[in-house]
Amino acid sequence: MAPADTPGRVHPTPEAAKRFEAIRKSLTDFFNASKLSTGEPLAPLPPELAAFLETVRPNLDTVRARLAQGPAPVWARDLEAGLDTRIPNLLGLLTLQKLLLLDAREQLRAGREAQALEILETSWQLNRALADNSPVLIVQLLAQGVIRVQQPIPRSFPRTPAGWPERLLHLDQQSRILRALRCEAFSAYRSSTFERPIKDKAWPPAQGLLRWALWDYARRFSVIVDKLSRKDVRDLDPDAFNQEQQDSLPRWQFMAHLMLPNAWDAWPKSVHVELEAELTALVLEERERLAAGGPPRAADRRPSRVKGLTWIYEDVPGLAWVAATSGTSINSPRRLRKLCVAIWLSPPGR
């Protein structure tokens, strides 16, 4: 999980790498298909994933035990390095998270709820440690991706996992992304102050010009992030916003034209993450209400955590795929682009 150039970093054996490569696509396809749970009973894993999981479970147990023992892992970071800041092995961390969540899912499917919850907690704590450790944009995007693939697991518990609804209702991904974008601007600023060459083969007298252009780019980037934060995230068109910022740059500012990232969709995506987590909390809450014998809901609305967006509750008599007489659908807020989530609920055992 250390950065690729870390001395002494552990690498898999050729045999282990070959085994993983054989299931890589299946693992990716499985999580792409299961990002949004609709509450159906958990289906068995594809045979190749089930077999691979059995071979790596001892290592996963070791990771889980280490994280449970504490303290949380800390990755070396040096934001003073500017654009040369090193990041952890994010691909390795994402793969580890997927395997942990596969294991939690299989434990839950086998009825071992305590073991599943313990593994899910391991996944959460590992991801939180990573996100809290580094404000770098790519790290925050990876952490948010993990939160999304975690959601089907707590939704699949027959009883609400203790503490999870409150945890999910208090995520603050929007501010993390805005801070990460500001960190990108700071990294450019720091690099503009270094005495070492910005581009090794550049004509030496041009180094001063390159540093000044990079400094000016960092200043402009910071202003753009402030402008972004004042937008209404519900209606933000990232591509149009990017084009607007590119058009506002002077033609002579070659550095800004080259380096300004088209990453503005990271902000609305962070809202998607918050809303999906909020939806999970509402799913768990509604299941508890139904399990306690609560009556079918009349059509109802509930404000979401995003101002101006509302969750829509609807009573659904007789769900085809469960032994239930009634349930509830919670439909997604409709103004936020590309958020496609609708969860069908039924009281467990009814």
matplotlib code that plots the C-alpha trace (Angstrom):
import matplotlib.pyplot as plt

x = [0.0, 3.0, 4.0, 5.5, 9.0, 9.2, 12.3, 11.4, 7.9, 6.4, 5.4, 3.3, 4.9, 4.6, 2.2, 0.0, 0.0, -1.1, -3.9, -5.2, -4.9, -7.2, -10.0, -9.4, -12.1, -14.6, -14.0, -14.5, -17.6, -19.1, -18.7, -19.9, -23.1, -23.7, -23.1, -26.7, -28.5, -32.2, -32.6, -32.8, -31.4, -27.6, -26.8, -23.8, -20.5, -19.3, -17.3, -13.9, -14.4, -15.5, -12.5, -10.1, -11.6, -11.0, -7.3, -6.8, -9.0, -6.1, -4.4, -7.6, -8.0, -4.5, -5.3, -8.6, -6.8, -4.1, -6.6, -8.8, -5.7, -4.8, -3.5, -4.9, -2.4, -0.7, 0.9, 3.9, 3.0, 4.8, 2.6, 5.6, 6.8, 4.2, 3.4, 5.9, 3.8, 3.8, 0.6, -0.1, -0.6, -4.3, -4.9, -3.7, -5.9, -9.0, -8.4, -8.0, -11.2, -13.1, -11.8, -12.8, -16.3, -16.6, -15.7, -18.2, -20.9, -20.2, -20.2, -23.6, -25.0, -24.0, -25.9, -22.8, -23.8, -21.3, -18.4, -19.8, -20.2, -16.6, -15.2, -17.4, -16.1, -12.5, -13.3, -14.7, -11.9, -9.2, -11.0, -11.4, -7.7, -6.8, -9.1, -8.1, -4.4, -4.3, -6.2, -4.9, -7.7, -7.0, -6.9, -10.3, -11.8, -10.6, -12.0, -15.4, -15.4, -15.0, -17.9, -20.1, -19.2, -19.7, -23.4, -24.9, -23.5, -25.2, -28.4, -28.3, -28.3, -31.6, -31.2, -29.7, -26.0, -25.4, -24.1, -24.2, -27.3, -25.8, -22.4, -23.8, -26.0, -23.0, -20.6, -19.1, -17.7, -18.4, -16.0, -13.4, -13.5, -13.4, -10.4, -8.7, -9.1, -7.6, -4.8, -4.1, -3.7, -1.4, 0.8, 1.3, 2.1, 4.7, 6.3, 6.6, 8.8, 11.4, 14.8, 15.2, 14.3, 10.6, 11.4, 14.9, 15.6, 14.2, 16.5, 18.0, 16.9, 13.3, 13.1, 12.1, 9.3, 8.1, 8.1, 6.2, 3.6, 3.1, 2.6, 0.1, -1.7, -1.9, -3.5, -6.0, -6.8, -7.6, -10.0, -11.8, -12.3, -13.8, -16.1, -17.1, -18.0, -20.5, -22.4, -25.6, -24.3, -27.8, -27.5, -23.7, -22.7, -19.0, -18.1, -19.7, -18.0, -14.7, -15.1, -16.0, -12.8, -10.7, -12.2, -11.5, -7.7, -5.6, -4.1, -0.5, -1.1, 0.2, 0.8, -2.8, -4.2, -2.1, -2.6, -6.1, -7.8, -11.2, -12.1, -15.1, -17.5, -15.7, -17.9, -21.4, -20.1, -19.3, -23.0, -24.0, -21.9, -23.5, -27.0, -26.3, -25.1, -28.1, -30.4, -28.8, -29.5, -33.1, -33.4, -32.3, -34.6, -37.6, -36.9, -36.8, -40.2, -41.8, -40.3, -41.8, -45.2, -45.5, -48.4, -47.9, -46.9, -49.1, -47.2, -44.7, -41.7, -38.6, -36.0, -32.6, -29.3, -28.9, -31.0, -33.9, -33.8, -36.5, -36.7, -40.1, -41.6, -44.3, -46.2, -45.7, -48.2, -46.8, -43.2, -42.7, -39.4, -39.9, -42.6, -44.0, -47.4, -46.1, -43.0, -41.8, -39.9, -37.6, -37.0, -34.1, -34.1, -34.7, -32.9, -29.4, -28.0, -27.1, -28.2, -30.1, -31.0, -34.3, -34.5, -37.3, -37.9, -39.7, -39.7, -37.3, -39.1, -42.5]
y = [0.0, 2.3, 4.6, 2.6, 3.8, 3.2, 1.2, -2.3, -2.1, -5.6, -7.0, -10.0, -13.2, -13.9, -16.7, -14.5, -11.7, -14.2, -15.6, -12.0, -11.1, -14.0, -12.6, -8.9, -8.3, -10.5, -8.5, -5.2, -6.4, -7.7, -4.3, -2.3, -4.4, -4.2, -0.5, 0.1, -2.6, -2.9, -5.1, -8.5, -11.5, -11.7, -14.0, -16.3, -15.0, -16.0, -19.3, -17.8, -15.0, -17.3, -19.6, -16.6, -15.2, -18.5, -18.4, -14.8, -14.9, -15.7, -12.5, -10.5, -11.8, -10.6, -7.2, -7.1, -8.1, -5.5, -2.7, -3.8, -3.7, -0.1, 2.4, 3.4, 3.3, 6.6, 7.2, 9.5, 12.8, 16.0, 18.7, 21.0, 18.8, 20.6, 18.8, 16.1, 15.0, 11.2, 9.3, 5.7, 2.8, 3.6, 0.7, -1.7, -0.1, -0.2, -3.9, -4.6, -2.8, -4.8, -8.1, -7.1, -6.2, -9.4, -11.2, -9.2, -10.0, -13.7, -13.8, -12.0, -14.3, -17.2, -15.7, -14.7, -11.1, -10.4, -11.4, -9.4, -6.3, -6.7, -6.8, -3.9, -1.9, -2.8, -1.5, 1.8, 2.5, 1.8, 4.1, 6.8, 6.6, 7.1, 10.0, 11.8, 11.3, 13.2, 16.1, 15.3, 15.1, 11.7, 10.2, 11.8, 10.5, 7.0, 7.2, 8.4, 5.5, 3.1, 4.7, 4.0, 0.3, -0.1, 0.9, -2.4, -4.2, -2.3, -2.3, -6.1, -6.6, -8.0, -5.7, -2.2, -2.3, -0.3, 3.2, 3.1, 5.3, 8.2, 7.7, 7.8, 10.8, 12.9, 12.5, 15.7, 14.9, 18.2, 20.1, 17.4, 17.8, 21.6, 21.4, 18.9, 21.3, 24.0, 21.6, 21.2, 25.0, 25.0, 22.3, 24.4, 27.4, 25.4, 24.1, 27.7, 28.6, 25.9, 26.7, 23.5, 23.5, 23.2, 21.6, 20.0, 20.7, 24.2, 27.0, 28.2, 31.8, 30.6, 29.0, 32.3, 32.7, 29.1, 29.7, 32.9, 31.3, 28.4, 30.9, 32.9, 29.6, 28.6, 32.0, 31.7, 28.1, 29.2, 31.9, 29.4, 27.0, 29.8, 30.6, 26.9, 26.8, 29.6, 27.7, 25.8, 22.2, 20.9, 22.6, 22.6, 21.5, 20.6, 20.7, 24.1, 25.4, 24.1, 25.7, 29.0, 28.9, 28.0, 30.9, 33.3, 32.5, 35.0, 33.5, 34.1, 32.0, 28.8, 27.1, 27.6, 26.3, 23.2, 22.4, 23.5, 20.1, 19.3, 17.8, 20.0, 17.1, 15.8, 18.3, 17.1, 13.5, 14.2, 15.2, 11.9, 10.0, 11.9, 11.2, 7.5, 7.2, 9.2, 6.8, 3.8, 5.4, 6.0, 2.4, 1.1, 3.4, 2.5, -1.2, -0.9, 1.0, -1.7, -4.6, -3.0, -3.2, 0.3, 0.9, 1.5, 5.0, 7.4, 9.3, 11.3, 13.6, 14.2, 16.9, 15.5, 16.9, 18.9, 22.1, 22.0, 18.2, 15.9, 12.1, 10.7, 7.9, 5.7, 2.7, -0.4, -3.3, -6.8, -6.9, -9.7, -11.0, -11.2, -12.8, -9.4, -7.8, -4.3, -2.2, 1.3, 2.8, 5.7, 7.6, 9.8, 13.6, 14.4, 17.7, 16.3, 15.0, 11.4, 10.3, 7.1, 5.4, 3.9, 1.3, -1.1, -2.1, -4.7, -5.6, -8.6, -11.8, -10.6]
z = [0.0, 0.1, -2.8, -5.7, -5.2, -1.4, -0.5, 0.8, -0.5, -0.6, -4.0, -4.7, -6.0, -9.7, -8.9, -6.7, -9.3, -12.0, -9.8, -9.2, -12.9, -13.7, -11.6, -12.0, -14.7, -12.8, -9.6, -11.4, -13.2, -10.0, -8.2, -11.2, -11.2, -7.4, -6.7, -6.1, -4.0, -4.3, -1.3, -3.0, -1.2, -1.7, -4.7, -4.6, -5.9, -9.3, -8.8, -9.7, -7.1, -4.4, -5.0, -5.0, -1.8, 0.0, -0.9, 0.3, 3.4, 5.8, 4.7, 5.0, 8.5, 9.3, 8.0, 9.9, 13.1, 12.7, 12.1, 15.0, 17.3, 16.2, 15.8, 12.4, 9.6, 8.6, 5.2, 5.0, 3.3, 2.5, 1.0, 1.0, -2.0, -4.1, -7.4, -6.4, -3.4, -3.2, -2.8, -1.5, -3.8, -4.4, -6.8, -4.1, -1.4, -3.7, -4.4, -0.7, 0.0, -2.6, -1.2, 2.3, 1.2, -0.8, 2.4, 4.5, 1.9, 2.0, 5.8, 5.7, 3.1, 5.3, 8.3, 10.2, 10.9, 13.6, 11.4, 8.5, 10.6, 11.9, 8.4, 7.3, 10.2, 9.1, 5.6, 7.0, 9.4, 6.8, 4.3, 7.0, 7.9, 4.2, 3.7, 6.9, 6.1, 2.8, 1.3, -2.2, -4.7, -6.1, -2.6, -1.7, -4.9, -4.1, -0.6, -1.9, -4.4, -1.5, 0.4, -2.6, -3.0, 0.8, 0.7, -0.5, 2.6, 5.4, 3.4, 3.3, 7.0, 8.4, 11.4, 11.4, 12.2, 15.4, 14.8, 11.0, 10.3, 12.3, 10.7, 7.2, 7.9, 8.9, 6.0, 4.8, 1.4, -0.3, 2.0, 1.5, -2.3, -2.2, 0.2, -2.1, -5.1, -3.0, -2.1, -5.9, -6.1, -3.1, -4.6, -7.8, -5.6, -3.6, -6.8, -8.1, -5.1, -5.6, -6.9, -8.8, -12.5, -13.2, -16.5, -16.7, -20.4, -20.5, -21.4, -18.0, -18.4, -19.0, -15.5, -14.0, -16.5, -15.9, -12.1, -12.5, -14.9, -12.4, -9.5, -11.6, -12.5, -8.8, -8.0, -10.8, -9.8, -6.2, -7.5, -9.7, -6.8, -4.8, -7.7, -7.9, -4.2, -4.7, -7.5, -6.9, -7.0, -8.1, -11.4, -12.0, -15.5, -15.0, -18.7, -19.2, -16.1, -17.3, -20.7, -19.0, -16.9, -19.9, -21.9, -19.0, -19.0, -21.0, -24.2, -22.9, -19.8, -21.4, -18.0, -16.9, -20.2, -19.9, -16.2, -15.3, -14.5, -15.8, -12.4, -11.5, -11.5, -8.4, -6.4, -7.6, -7.3, -3.6, -3.2, -4.9, -2.3, 0.6, -0.8, -1.3, 2.2, 3.5, 1.5, 3.2, 6.6, 5.5, 4.2, 7.6, 9.5, 7.4, 7.7, 11.5, 11.4, 9.2, 11.3, 14.4, 12.8, 11.5, 9.2, 5.4, 4.6, 2.8, 0.1, 1.9, 1.4, 3.5, 2.9, 2.0, 3.3, 0.1, 0.3, -2.2, -2.7, -1.3, -0.8, -1.9, 0.1, -1.5, -0.2, -2.4, -1.8, -2.4, -3.6, -6.1, -5.0, -1.2, 1.0, 2.0, 2.0, 1.8, 1.6, 0.8, -2.1, -1.4, -4.7, -5.4, -5.5, -9.2, -9.7, -9.1, -12.4, -12.9, -9.4, -10.1, -6.9, -5.8, -3.0, -2.5, 1.1, 3.0, 6.7, 7.2, 7.7, 6.5]

ax = plt.figure().add_subplot(projection="3d")
ax.plot(x, y, z, "-o")
ax.set_aspect("equal")
plt.show()
